[in-house]
């Protein structure tokens, strides 16, 4: 499914509520909260802060998906087509950073 499909699926589900989308600042707070959960997982895995023995295991994939869901909610409430926005973002990076980073050299067969 493309992002437009996910955007429609989320919107269809949320339209059943009296207030389908939270205020934009509340949505931003939700994104920041979810990013914090990803940060915590990565810090426990790779950083200097070990996990407490009694702390629950959190799944990185679930937390990343929560960020995507939250971003879809912001995009829907602002009328943004995420497929088009992502395509534009990738095109911009491909042109701006075309020769910026060293690439792998592949052997030709």
C-alpha positions, 0 to 999 in steps of 0.5 A: 500500500502507498502512503495515500492508502494509509492516509485514507485508512487512518482518516476513515477510522478517525472520522468516526470520532467527534474530533477526528484529529487532535490540535496540531500542537498536541499532534506535535507533542505526540510525535516528540513523545514517540521519537523519545521512545525510539531514542530510549530504545536506541540508547539502551541498545547502543548508548551509554544508558543501560536498561533497568532490570525491571524495564519492559522490552519495547519494540523498535519497529512498533515505535517507528510505526507509531511515529509514522502513524502520528505523521500521517495524522498531521498530514491528514489534518493539514491536507498534505499528500505524503506520497507527493511530499516524499517524492519531492523530498527524495528528488531534492536529496538526489539532486542536492547530494548527488556527489556529496558522499562517497559511493561503493565501487562495484566490480563489473562482471 
